[in-house]
Amino acid sequence: MCSIASSSRFCYLSSKDLFDDIDELEKTNIKNGCCRPHYDGYSEKNRVFYEFKSHEFCTKSHSSLSTSYIDLLKDIFGIHTKTPSELRFSDFKMSIENDPSIYKLNFDFKQFLCHVFGLLSIVTKDQKATLKYVWIVPDLPNNEELNSFVNMIRHEQIDKIFNQFSNLTINHKDEKVKIKDLICFEFELVPAWKIKDPILEELS
């Protein structure tokens, strides 16, 4: 049983009104080596893979890549490491303030990497895919603290990561290619009131 604020549940509710191109929920049949990512939703028509978020951005502690990812990191990003749990953004040639561990931001970079690993197994330059993050946020226009928090995560973390990551050159099917030529990254904020939730309506 999922929680009221689970990403899969928000994806299901949103697929009825806000993102009616979603025609498959909980897409889990993509694999790249040891990586088997879970996407909340999928649009076959537009080749968009959805990841929904709500309260998850409130934490800065995320699980680490296991040593089973050593080969993927080496083969795709040219990162030679025996300790994936110690990776920093500079290892990916990315510039994030203070060069933190990739596991210590509000944005779950480890999960993001897993989503990307999965998509790299199915994309080509002629058949790109889009990874879209949807963040369900409380609609509190006068709450300066909340608005500051949302803007910080969006502009200081997600925008920077998406922009820099898109321009990385990787090894893909025996050629060097920029990630942006294979995968597009999108982000959308959705006020919680737009989600037609029968449970929350009953509680209100």
C-alpha positions in Angstrom: 0.0 0.0 0.0 1.4 3.4 -0.9 1.3 6.5 1.2 -0.9 9.5 0.3 2.1 11.4 -0.8 3.8 8.6 -2.8 5.2 9.5 -6.2 3.4 6.7 -7.9 0.1 7.8 -6.5 0.6 11.4 -7.6 1.5 10.1 -11.1 -1.7 8.1 -11.2 -3.8 11.1 -10.1 -2.0 13.4 -12.5 -2.4 11.1 -15.5 -6.1 11.7 -15.4 -6.0 15.4 -15.9 -2.6 17.2 -15.9 -0.5 14.8 -18.0 -3.0 12.8 -20.0 -0.2 11.6 -22.3 0.8 9.1 -19.6 -0.3 5.7 -20.8 1.8 3.4 -18.6 2.3 3.6 -14.9 5.3 2.3 -13.0 7.4 1.4 -16.0 10.0 -1.1 -14.7 11.0 -3.2 -17.7 14.1 -1.3 -18.7 17.5 -2.6 -17.7 21.1 -1.6 -18.2 23.6 -4.0 -16.6 22.9 -4.0 -12.9 20.6 -1.0 -13.2 16.9 -1.5 -13.2 15.3 1.9 -12.8 11.7 2.5 -11.8 9.8 5.3 -13.6 6.6 6.6 -12.2 5.0 7.0 -15.6 5.6 6.7 -19.3 4.2 8.3 -22.5 4.8 6.1 -25.5 3.7 8.7 -27.9 6.2 11.3 -26.8 8.8 9.0 -25.3 8.6 10.8 -21.9 9.6 9.1 -18.7 8.1 10.7 -15.6 9.5 11.0 -12.1 7.1 12.5 -9.5 8.3 14.1 -6.3 6.7 15.7 -3.3 8.2 15.6 0.2 11.3 13.8 -1.0 13.2 17.0 -1.6 13.2 17.7 2.2 16.0 15.3 2.9 19.7 15.5 2.0 20.6 11.9 2.7 20.2 9.4 -0.1 21.3 5.8 -0.8 24.7 5.3 -2.5 25.6 3.5 -5.7 26.9 0.0 -4.9 30.1 -1.4 -6.3 28.0 -3.2 -8.9 27.9 0.2 -10.8 31.7 0.3 -11.2 31.6 -0.9 -14.8 28.7 1.4 -15.9 30.5 4.4 -14.4 33.7 3.4 -16.2 32.2 2.4 -19.6 29.8 5.4 -19.9 31.4 8.3 -18.0 35.0 7.2 -18.0 35.0 7.3 -14.2 37.5 4.8 -12.7 36.6 4.2 -9.1 36.4 1.3 -6.7 34.2 3.3 -4.2 31.1 4.7 -5.9 29.8 5.6 -2.5 32.5 8.4 -2.3 31.7 10.1 -5.7 31.6 13.9 -5.9 30.2 16.1 -8.7 33.8 16.9 -9.8 34.2 13.2 -10.7 31.5 13.9 -13.4 33.3 17.1 -14.4 30.5 19.1 -13.0 30.8 22.3 -11.0 28.5 22.5 -7.9 29.3 24.8 -5.1 31.7 23.3 -2.5 31.8 20.1 -4.6 29.6 18.0 -2.3 29.1 14.3 -2.4 26.5 13.4 -5.1 24.4 11.9 -2.3 24.2 15.0 -0.1 21.9 17.3 -2.0 18.1 17.6 -1.7 18.0 16.4 -5.3 18.5 12.6 -5.4 21.4 12.4 -7.9 21.8 8.7 -7.4 18.3 8.0 -8.5 18.7 10.4 -11.4 21.8 8.5 -12.5 19.9 5.3 -12.4 17.1 6.8 -14.6 19.8 7.9 -17.0 21.6 4.6 -17.1 18.3 2.9 -18.0 17.4 5.4 -20.8 20.9 5.1 -22.3 20.1 1.4 -23.0 17.2 2.3 -25.3 18.0 5.7 -26.9 19.8 6.7 -30.1 20.3 10.1 -31.8 17.3 9.4 -33.9 15.2 8.1 -31.0 15.7 10.4 -28.1 13.8 10.2 -24.8 12.8 12.8 -22.2 13.2 12.4 -18.5 10.7 14.7 -16.8 10.6 15.5 -13.1 7.3 16.8 -11.7 7.4 18.3 -8.2 4.1 18.6 -6.3 4.4 21.5 -3.9 2.1 23.1 -1.4 0.3 26.2 -2.7 1.4 28.7 -0.1 2.1 32.0 -2.0 2.7 34.0 1.2 5.1 31.6 2.8 8.5 33.1 2.1 10.4 30.3 3.7 8.8 27.7 1.5 9.1 29.7 -1.6 12.8 30.3 -0.9 13.3 26.6 -0.3 11.6 25.7 -3.6 13.6 28.3 -5.6 16.8 27.2 -4.0 16.3 23.6 -5.0 15.0 24.5 -8.5 17.7 27.0 -9.5 20.7 26.0 -7.4 20.4 22.3 -7.7 18.1 21.0 -10.5 18.7 23.7 -13.1 22.5 23.5 -12.6 22.5 19.8 -12.6 20.3 19.4 -15.7 22.2 22.0 -17.7 25.7 20.7 -16.8 24.8 17.1 -17.1 23.2 17.6 -20.5 26.5 18.9 -21.9 28.6 16.0 -20.6 30.3 13.8 -23.3 29.9 10.1 -22.7 30.6 6.8 -24.4 27.5 5.5 -26.0 27.4 2.5 -28.4 31.1 2.9 -29.3 31.0 6.6 -30.0 31.5 9.9 -28.1 28.2 11.8 -27.8 26.8 14.5 -25.6 24.0 13.4 -23.3 21.7 16.2 -24.7 21.8 14.5 -28.1 20.2 11.4 -26.5 18.1 12.5 -23.5 16.2 15.7 -22.8 15.6 16.8 -19.1 12.5 18.7 -18.1 11.3 19.9 -14.7 7.8 21.2 -13.8 6.4 22.6 -10.5 2.7 21.7 -9.9 0.7 23.3 -7.1 -0.9 20.6 -4.9 -4.3 22.1 -5.4 -4.3 21.0 -9.1 -4.2 17.4 -8.1 -7.7 16.0 -7.8 -7.3 13.8 -4.8 -10.4 12.2 -3.4 -8.8 11.3 -0.1 -7.5 14.8 0.6 -10.8 16.2 -0.5 -12.6 13.9 2.0 -10.2 15.0 4.8 -10.5 18.7 4.1 
